[in-house]
Amino acid sequence: MIGRLNHVAIAVPDIAAASAIYRDTLGAQVSETVAQPDHGVTTVFIELPNTKIELLEPLGENSPIAGFLEKNLTGGIHHVCYEVADIMNARDQLVEKGARVLGDGNPKTGAHGKPVLFLHPKDFCGTLVELEQC
Ligand code: CO
């Protein structure tokens, strides 16, 4: 069902500092910083030859990553994103197998403008999984 790894998302307390690490220390191609108020995060995308890294910094009062950063003060891997061809079909198959979809169970438009869903980390080896229709 799942296809390519679309990105690994890393939550960070200071996105400028994190961008500098990826750009200057690791020599990666780092995008500009983009505020995404609808998602409660500020993002930076890092293009690697085979996938992307998404840096996330909390934005606003009810950021969905605020709690994660309270537990992981210096940042950490927040989720992995796998590509699927048909997100509704993938969701239905997963729910049938007992997996829990977060939120109201319907896809939302993600940070890349494509439909996404998040799956409960307790059902996937302790890792928050994002599915993106590509
Ligand atoms: Co993501």
Backbone and ligand atoms as CSV (ligand in chain L), in Angstrom:
chain,resi,resn,atom,element,x,y,z
A,1,MET,N,N,0.825,-1.208,0.000
A,1,MET,CA,C,0.000,0.000,0.000
A,1,MET,C,C,0.859,1.259,0.000
A,2,ILE,N,N,1.781,1.360,0.988
A,2,ILE,CA,C,2.564,2.598,1.028
A,2,ILE,C,C,3.648,2.566,-0.043
A,3,GLY,N,N,3.972,3.755,-0.512
A,3,GLY,CA,C,5.001,3.893,-1.539
A,3,GLY,C,C,6.245,4.547,-0.987
A,4,ARG,N,N,6.707,5.563,-1.679
A,4,ARG,CA,C,7.967,6.210,-1.305
A,4,ARG,C,C,7.852,6.962,0.019
A,5,LEU,N,N,9.018,7.121,0.666
A,5,LEU,CA,C,9.117,8.017,1.816
A,5,LEU,C,C,9.090,9.438,1.265
A,6,ASN,N,N,8.045,10.202,1.601
A,6,ASN,CA,C,7.947,11.571,1.093
A,6,ASN,C,C,8.820,12.510,1.914
A,7,HIS,N,N,8.712,12.424,3.243
A,7,HIS,CA,C,9.593,13.230,4.086
A,7,HIS,C,C,9.650,12.686,5.505
A,8,VAL,N,N,10.671,13.119,6.207
A,8,VAL,CA,C,10.785,12.918,7.650
A,8,VAL,C,C,10.655,14.304,8.255
A,9,ALA,N,N,9.761,14.452,9.238
A,9,ALA,CA,C,9.556,15.759,9.863
A,9,ALA,C,C,10.258,15.798,11.216
A,10,ILE,N,N,10.997,16.870,11.431
A,10,ILE,CA,C,11.733,17.063,12.680
A,10,ILE,C,C,11.210,18.334,13.338
A,11,ALA,N,N,10.686,18.186,14.552
A,11,ALA,CA,C,10.216,19.351,15.314
A,11,ALA,C,C,11.408,19.996,15.991
A,12,VAL,N,N,11.478,21.316,15.921
A,12,VAL,CA,C,12.624,22.038,16.492
A,12,VAL,C,C,12.141,23.275,17.252
A,13,PRO,N,N,12.873,23.661,18.303
A,13,PRO,CA,C,12.481,24.864,19.030
A,13,PRO,C,C,12.891,26.150,18.313
A,14,ASP,N,N,13.886,26.078,17.435
A,14,ASP,CA,C,14.417,27.285,16.771
A,14,ASP,C,C,14.719,26.925,15.316
A,15,ILE,N,N,13.804,27.299,14.420
A,15,ILE,CA,C,13.918,26.833,13.034
A,15,ILE,C,C,15.068,27.526,12.302
A,16,ALA,N,N,15.423,28.733,12.707
A,16,ALA,CA,C,16.563,29.408,12.068
A,16,ALA,C,C,17.861,28.673,12.403
A,17,ALA,N,N,17.986,28.279,13.658
A,17,ALA,CA,C,19.187,27.540,14.066
A,17,ALA,C,C,19.228,26.179,13.383
A,18,ALA,N,N,18.068,25.518,13.299
A,18,ALA,CA,C,18.013,24.195,12.664
A,18,ALA,C,C,18.330,24.306,11.171
A,19,SER,N,N,17.811,25.354,10.517
A,19,SER,CA,C,18.102,25.561,9.089
A,19,SER,C,C,19.592,25.755,8.869
A,20,ALA,N,N,20.204,26.505,9.766
A,20,ALA,CA,C,21.645,26.761,9.632
A,20,ALA,C,C,22.440,25.468,9.766
A,21,ILE,N,N,22.008,24.576,10.655
A,21,ILE,CA,C,22.704,23.287,10.807
A,21,ILE,C,C,22.627,22.503,9.500
A,22,TYR,N,N,21.426,22.442,8.921
A,22,TYR,CA,C,21.279,21.664,7.678
A,22,TYR,C,C,21.999,22.323,6.505
A,23,ARG,N,N,21.940,23.657,6.445
A,23,ARG,CA,C,22.575,24.370,5.323
A,23,ARG,C,C,24.095,24.422,5.481
A,24,ASP,N,N,24.547,24.871,6.653
A,24,ASP,CA,C,25.965,25.188,6.802
A,24,ASP,C,C,26.796,23.989,7.257
A,25,THR,N,N,26.248,23.186,8.158
A,25,THR,CA,C,27.025,22.047,8.663
A,25,THR,C,C,26.870,20.837,7.753
A,26,LEU,N,N,25.626,20.562,7.341
A,26,LEU,CA,C,25.373,19.359,6.537
A,26,LEU,C,C,25.399,19.633,5.035
A,27,GLY,N,N,25.422,20.913,4.645
A,27,GLY,CA,C,25.551,21.246,3.225
A,27,GLY,C,C,24.332,20.907,2.391
A,28,ALA,N,N,23.151,20.964,2.978
A,28,ALA,CA,C,21.920,20.614,2.249
A,28,ALA,C,C,21.289,21.859,1.629
A,29,GLN,N,N,20.390,21.591,0.672
A,29,GLN,CA,C,19.629,22.664,0.025
A,29,GLN,C,C,18.397,22.947,0.878
A,30,VAL,N,N,18.351,24.140,1.473
A,30,VAL,CA,C,17.339,24.481,2.473
A,30,VAL,C,C,16.424,25.574,1.916
A,31,SER,N,N,15.111,25.383,2.044
A,31,SER,CA,C,14.149,26.367,1.517
A,31,SER,C,C,14.052,27.574,2.446
A,32,GLU,N,N,13.288,28.548,2.003
A,32,GLU,CA,C,12.964,29.662,2.895
A,32,GLU,C,C,12.015,29.189,3.976
A,33,THR,N,N,11.888,29.986,5.020
A,33,THR,CA,C,10.971,29.685,6.115
A,33,THR,C,C,9.566,30.115,5.710
A,34,VAL,N,N,8.589,29.217,5.900
A,34,VAL,CA,C,7.206,29.511,5.511
A,34,VAL,C,C,6.288,29.340,6.717
A,35,ALA,N,N,5.578,30.410,7.081
A,35,ALA,CA,C,4.591,30.321,8.159
A,35,ALA,C,C,3.340,29.637,7.613
A,36,GLN,N,N,2.835,28.647,8.347
A,36,GLN,CA,C,1.621,27.931,7.927
A,36,GLN,C,C,0.608,28.006,9.059
A,37,PRO,N,N,-0.031,29.192,9.209
A,37,PRO,CA,C,-0.924,29.389,10.361
A,37,PRO,C,C,-2.060,28.370,10.433
A,38,ASP,N,N,-2.527,27.877,9.285
A,38,ASP,CA,C,-3.597,26.866,9.292
A,38,ASP,C,C,-3.156,25.575,9.966
A,39,HIS,N,N,-1.851,25.324,9.962
A,39,HIS,CA,C,-1.326,24.080,10.522
A,39,HIS,C,C,-0.632,24.304,11.864
A,40,GLY,N,N,-0.534,25.566,12.291
A,40,GLY,CA,C,0.099,25.852,13.582
A,40,GLY,C,C,1.598,25.602,13.602
A,41,VAL,N,N,2.217,25.710,12.436
A,41,VAL,CA,C,3.660,25.486,12.373
A,41,VAL,C,C,4.309,26.446,11.375
A,42,THR,N,N,5.593,26.662,11.580
A,42,THR,CA,C,6.437,27.289,10.569
A,42,THR,C,C,7.298,26.167,9.991
A,43,THR,N,N,7.455,26.162,8.670
A,43,THR,CA,C,8.154,25.037,8.041
A,43,THR,C,C,9.354,25.492,7.211
A,44,VAL,N,N,10.300,24.588,7.118
A,44,VAL,CA,C,11.409,24.689,6.171
A,44,VAL,C,C,11.526,23.323,5.513
A,45,PHE,N,N,11.686,23.297,4.208
A,45,PHE,CA,C,11.861,22.019,3.515
A,45,PHE,C,C,13.293,21.891,3.036
A,46,ILE,N,N,13.834,20.719,3.253
A,46,ILE,CA,C,15.204,20.434,2.849
A,46,ILE,C,C,15.152,19.336,1.804
A,47,GLU,N,N,15.651,19.640,0.632
A,47,GLU,CA,C,15.618,18.677,-0.473
A,47,GLU,C,C,16.869,17.812,-0.418
A,48,LEU,N,N,16.663,16.519,-0.288
A,48,LEU,CA,C,17.759,15.564,-0.397
A,48,LEU,C,C,17.578,14.817,-1.720
A,49,PRO,N,N,18.611,14.136,-2.191
A,49,PRO,CA,C,18.472,13.465,-3.490
A,49,PRO,C,C,17.315,12.464,-3.540
A,50,ASN,N,N,17.010,11.805,-2.409
A,50,ASN,CA,C,15.988,10.752,-2.454
A,50,ASN,C,C,14.753,11.033,-1.613
A,51,THR,N,N,14.746,12.108,-0.845
A,51,THR,CA,C,13.559,12.422,-0.041
A,51,THR,C,C,13.691,13.857,0.477
A,52,LYS,N,N,12.821,14.219,1.403
A,52,LYS,CA,C,12.871,15.560,1.977
A,52,LYS,C,C,12.903,15.466,3.515
A,53,ILE,N,N,13.439,16.489,4.113
A,53,ILE,CA,C,13.321,16.684,5.557
A,53,ILE,C,C,12.468,17.927,5.737
A,54,GLU,N,N,11.504,17.843,6.669
A,54,GLU,CA,C,10.611,18.967,6.949
A,54,GLU,C,C,10.934,19.419,8.376
A,55,LEU,N,N,11.427,20.639,8.520
A,55,LEU,CA,C,11.642,21.187,9.862
A,55,LEU,C,C,10.374,21.904,10.285
A,56,LEU,N,N,9.948,21.678,11.528
A,56,LEU,CA,C,8.710,22.264,12.047
A,56,LEU,C,C,9.004,23.016,13.334
A,57,GLU,N,N,8.550,24.252,13.383
A,57,GLU,CA,C,8.646,25.055,14.609
A,57,GLU,C,C,7.222,25.457,14.992
A,58,PRO,N,N,6.874,25.421,16.271
A,58,PRO,CA,C,5.505,25.801,16.663
A,58,PRO,C,C,5.171,27.233,16.242
A,59,LEU,N,N,3.904,27.424,15.827
A,59,LEU,CA,C,3.416,28.753,15.459
A,59,LEU,C,C,2.056,28.937,16.117
A,60,GLY,N,N,1.911,30.022,16.861
A,60,GLY,CA,C,0.622,30.307,17.488
A,60,GLY,C,C,0.440,29.553,18.798
A,61,GLU,N,N,-0.744,29.739,19.384
A,61,GLU,CA,C,-0.983,29.256,20.746
A,61,GLU,C,C,-1.307,27.774,20.821
A,62,ASN,N,N,-1.953,27.242,19.783
A,62,ASN,CA,C,-2.391,25.845,19.856
A,62,ASN,C,C,-1.668,24.980,18.834
A,63,SER,N,N,-0.364,25.167,18.761
A,63,SER,CA,C,0.392,24.391,17.778
A,63,SER,C,C,0.301,22.903,18.094
A,64,PRO,N,N,0.065,22.067,17.078
A,64,PRO,CA,C,-0.008,20.622,17.325
A,64,PRO,C,C,1.333,20.012,17.724
A,65,ILE,N,N,2.431,20.757,17.596
A,65,ILE,CA,C,3.727,20.184,17.989
A,65,ILE,C,C,4.240,20.747,19.314
A,66,ALA,N,N,3.438,21.610,19.969
A,66,ALA,CA,C,3.896,22.216,21.223
A,66,ALA,C,C,4.148,21.151,22.291
A,67,GLY,N,N,3.231,20.221,22.439
A,67,GLY,CA,C,3.385,19.179,23.456
A,67,GLY,C,C,4.598,18.304,23.196
A,68,PHE,N,N,4.834,18.004,21.918
A,68,PHE,CA,C,6.004,17.190,21.550
A,68,PHE,C,C,7.291,17.878,21.984
A,69,LEU,N,N,7.364,19.192,21.752
A,69,LEU,CA,C,8.595,19.912,22.101
A,69,LEU,C,C,8.756,20.095,23.612
A,70,GLU,N,N,7.627,20.070,24.342
A,70,GLU,CA,C,7.753,20.111,25.806
A,70,GLU,C,C,8.434,18.851,26.308
A,71,LYS,N,N,8.198,17.742,25.606
A,71,LYS,CA,C,8.813,16.464,26.012
A,71,LYS,C,C,10.187,16.272,25.381
A,72,ASN,N,N,10.441,16.986,24.299
A,72,ASN,CA,C,11.714,16.846,23.563
A,72,ASN,C,C,12.290,18.244,23.363
A,73,LEU,N,N,12.936,18.730,24.406
A,73,LEU,CA,C,13.291,20.154,24.437
A,73,LEU,C,C,14.226,20.586,23.312
A,74,THR,N,N,15.105,19.701,22.874
A,74,THR,CA,C,16.045,20.093,21.824
A,74,THR,C,C,15.548,19.697,20.438
A,75,GLY,N,N,14.320,19.171,20.374
A,75,GLY,CA,C,13.747,18.746,19.096
A,75,GLY,C,C,13.828,17.236,18.941
A,76,GLY,N,N,13.266,16.734,17.856
A,76,GLY,CA,C,13.303,15.292,17.608
A,76,GLY,C,C,12.444,14.945,16.405
A,77,ILE,N,N,12.545,13.674,15.981
A,77,ILE,CA,C,11.745,13.223,14.837
A,77,ILE,C,C,10.277,13.195,15.248
A,78,HIS,N,N,9.451,13.925,14.532
A,78,HIS,CA,C,8.032,14.075,14.878
A,78,HIS,C,C,7.158,13.101,14.103
A,79,HIS,N,N,7.380,12.958,12.807
A,79,HIS,CA,C,6.626,11.978,12.023
A,79,HIS,C,C,7.365,11.612,10.751
A,80,VAL,N,N,6.918,10.505,10.162
A,80,VAL,CA,C,7.394,10.129,8.828
A,80,VAL,C,C,6.192,10.170,7.897
A,81,CYS,N,N,6.429,10.520,6.646
A,81,CYS,CA,C,5.339,10.635,5.679
A,81,CYS,C,C,5.570,9.684,4.509
A,82,TYR,N,N,4.600,8.794,4.317
A,82,TYR,CA,C,4.651,7.844,3.212
A,82,TYR,C,C,3.649,8.252,2.138
A,83,GLU,N,N,4.012,8.023,0.913
A,83,GLU,CA,C,3.107,8.344,-0.200
A,83,GLU,C,C,2.151,7.187,-0.462
A,84,VAL,N,N,0.915,7.532,-0.773
A,84,VAL,CA,C,-0.071,6.542,-1.219
A,84,VAL,C,C,-0.731,7.080,-2.490
A,85,ALA,N,N,-1.184,6.145,-3.317
A,85,ALA,CA,C,-1.797,6.549,-4.586
A,85,ALA,C,C,-3.220,7.051,-4.373
A,86,ASP,N,N,-3.929,6.432,-3.430
A,86,ASP,CA,C,-5.342,6.763,-3.209
A,86,ASP,C,C,-5.588,6.811,-1.703
A,87,ILE,N,N,-5.701,8.000,-1.162
A,87,ILE,CA,C,-5.715,8.136,0.300
A,87,ILE,C,C,-6.999,7.578,0.919
A,88,MET,N,N,-8.114,7.685,0.241
A,88,MET,CA,C,-9.359,7.147,0.799
A,88,MET,C,C,-9.320,5.619,0.835
A,89,ASN,N,N,-8.795,5.047,-0.226
A,89,ASN,CA,C,-8.646,3.597,-0.277
A,89,ASN,C,C,-7.674,3.124,0.808
A,90,ALA,N,N,-6.565,3.840,0.969
A,90,ALA,CA,C,-5.581,3.482,2.002
A,90,ALA,C,C,-6.217,3.578,3.382
A,91,ARG,N,N,-6.961,4.661,3.627
A,91,ARG,CA,C,-7.613,4.843,4.922
A,91,ARG,C,C,-8.582,3.694,5.211
A,92,ASP,N,N,-9.402,3.363,4.238
A,92,ASP,CA,C,-10.397,2.314,4.463
A,92,ASP,C,C,-9.740,0.968,4.764
A,93,GLN,N,N,-8.669,0.676,4.050
A,93,GLN,CA,C,-7.943,-0.578,4.311
A,93,GLN,C,C,-7.346,-0.588,5.707
A,94,LEU,N,N,-6.788,0.556,6.127
A,94,LEU,CA,C,-6.131,0.621,7.428
A,94,LEU,C,C,-7.147,0.532,8.562
A,95,VAL,N,N,-8.259,1.221,8.409
A,95,VAL,CA,C,-9.297,1.177,9.440
A,95,VAL,C,C,-9.840,-0.251,9.576
A,96,GLU,N,N,-9.988,-0.906,8.446
A,96,GLU,CA,C,-10.464,-2.300,8.464
A,96,GLU,C,C,-9.501,-3.203,9.236
A,97,LYS,N,N,-8.210,-2.853,9.195
A,97,LYS,CA,C,-7.198,-3.644,9.916
A,97,LYS,C,C,-7.008,-3.161,11.346
A,98,GLY,N,N,-7.834,-2.216,11.787
A,98,GLY,CA,C,-7.806,-1.804,13.192
A,98,GLY,C,C,-6.985,-0.572,13.491
A,99,ALA,N,N,-6.411,0.064,12.493
A,99,ALA,CA,C,-5.594,1.255,12.738
A,99,ALA,C,C,-6.496,2.454,13.025
A,100,ARG,N,N,-5.982,3.349,13.856
A,100,ARG,CA,C,-6.739,4.560,14.199
A,100,ARG,C,C,-6.221,5.758,13.396
A,101,VAL,N,N,-7.166,6.460,12.783
A,101,VAL,CA,C,-6.847,7.683,12.049
A,101,VAL,C,C,-7.096,8.851,12.996
A,102,LEU,N,N,-6.188,9.793,13.067
A,102,LEU,CA,C,-6.361,10.939,13.964
A,102,LEU,C,C,-7.373,11.934,13.399
A,103,GLY,N,N,-7.884,12.770,14.297
A,103,GLY,CA,C,-8.852,13.788,13.877
A,103,GLY,C,C,-10.189,13.157,13.550
A,104,ASP,N,N,-10.896,13.729,12.578
A,104,ASP,CA,C,-12.228,13.218,12.244
A,104,ASP,C,C,-12.171,12.084,11.215
A,105,GLY,N,N,-10.965,11.667,10.874
A,105,GLY,CA,C,-10.821,10.522,9.976
A,105,GLY,C,C,-10.839,10.879,8.502
A,106,ASN,N,N,-11.028,12.161,8.210
A,106,ASN,CA,C,-11.043,12.578,6.806
A,106,ASN,C,C,-9.744,13.313,6.453
A,107,PRO,N,N,-9.284,13.160,5.219
A,107,PRO,CA,C,-8.049,13.832,4.804
A,107,PRO,C,C,-8.183,15.353,4.887
A,108,LYS,N,N,-7.060,15.983,5.205
A,108,LYS,CA,C,-6.981,17.446,5.170
A,108,LYS,C,C,-5.902,17.827,4.167
A,109,THR,N,N,-5.913,19.084,3.779
A,109,THR,CA,C,-4.867,19.544,2.865
A,109,THR,C,C,-3.606,19.825,3.667
A,110,GLY,N,N,-2.548,19.123,3.320
A,110,GLY,CA,C,-1.308,19.220,4.081
A,110,GLY,C,C,-0.437,20.388,3.662
A,111,ALA,N,N,0.763,20.416,4.221
A,111,ALA,CA,C,1.696,21.518,3.996
A,111,ALA,C,C,2.151,21.611,2.538
A,112,HIS,N,N,1.967,20.531,1.779
A,112,HIS,CA,C,2.361,20.571,0.364
A,112,HIS,C,C,1.164,20.755,-0.558
A,113,GLY,N,N,-0.011,21.059,0.036
A,113,GLY,CA,C,-1.201,21.276,-0.781
A,113,GLY,C,C,-1.859,19.994,-1.276
A,114,LYS,N,N,-1.478,18.860,-0.705
A,114,LYS,CA,C,-2.067,17.577,-1.109
A,114,LYS,C,C,-2.806,16.954,0.060
A,115,PRO,N,N,-3.757,16.028,-0.203
A,115,PRO,CA,C,-4.515,15.432,0.897
A,115,PRO,C,C,-3.623,14.563,1.792
A,116,VAL,N,N,-3.771,14.758,3.100
A,116,VAL,CA,C,-2.976,13.983,4.065
A,116,VAL,C,C,-3.860,13.464,5.194
A,117,LEU,N,N,-3.389,12.412,5.820
A,117,LEU,CA,C,-4.002,11.838,7.025
A,117,LEU,C,C,-2.880,11.506,7.998
A,118,PHE,N,N,-3.202,11.512,9.298
A,118,PHE,CA,C,-2.232,11.058,10.292
A,118,PHE,C,C,-2.779,9.818,10.994
A,119,LEU,N,N,-1.878,8.877,11.268
A,119,LEU,CA,C,-2.241,7.610,11.899
A,119,LEU,C,C,-1.662,7.556,13.308
A,120,HIS,N,N,-2.414,6.935,14.214
A,120,HIS,CA,C,-2.031,6.923,15.627
A,120,HIS,C,C,-0.678,6.241,15.843
A,121,PRO,N,N,0.242,6.925,16.543
A,121,PRO,CA,C,1.574,6.340,16.740
A,121,PRO,C,C,1.543,4.989,17.458
A,122,LYS,N,N,0.568,4.776,18.337
A,122,LYS,CA,C,0.546,3.509,19.078
A,122,LYS,C,C,0.240,2.328,18.168
A,123,ASP,N,N,-0.336,2.590,17.008
A,123,ASP,CA,C,-0.615,1.507,16.062
A,123,ASP,C,C,0.538,1.278,15.087
A,124,PHE,N,N,1.567,2.161,15.126
A,124,PHE,CA,C,2.648,2.087,14.135
A,124,PHE,C,C,4.018,2.238,14.795
A,125,CYS,N,N,4.267,1.329,15.745
A,125,CYS,CA,C,5.620,1.194,16.302
A,125,CYS,C,C,6.087,2.469,17.001
A,126,GLY,N,N,5.145,3.199,17.590
A,126,GLY,CA,C,5.520,4.390,18.343
A,126,GLY,C,C,5.868,5.586,17.464
A,127,THR,N,N,5.497,5.524,16.196
A,127,THR,CA,C,5.830,6.613,15.266
A,127,THR,C,C,4.568,7.189,14.651
A,128,LEU,N,N,4.432,8.499,14.758
A,128,LEU,CA,C,3.328,9.179,14.067
A,128,LEU,C,C,3.573,9.060,12.560
A,129,VAL,N,N,2.562,8.554,11.857
A,129,VAL,CA,C,2.680,8.336,10.407
A,129,VAL,C,C,1.719,9.260,9.679
A,130,GLU,N,N,2.259,9.991,8.715
A,130,GLU,CA,C,1.440,10.816,7.820
A,130,GLU,C,C,1.357,10.076,6.481
A,131,LEU,N,N,0.175,10.036,5.914
A,131,LEU,CA,C,0.007,9.519,4.551
A,131,LEU,C,C,-0.308,10.694,3.653
A,132,GLU,N,N,0.355,10.773,2.526
A,132,GLU,CA,C,0.082,11.846,1.575
A,132,GLU,C,C,-0.239,11.235,0.217
A,133,GLN,N,N,-1.345,11.705,-0.360
A,133,GLN,CA,C,-1.700,11.225,-1.705
A,133,GLN,C,C,-0.832,11.928,-2.737
A,134,CYS,N,N,-0.119,11.160,-3.525
A,134,CYS,CA,C,0.817,11.752,-4.494
A,134,CYS,C,C,0.545,11.272,-5.908
L,1,CO,CO,CO,4.627,16.083,7.259
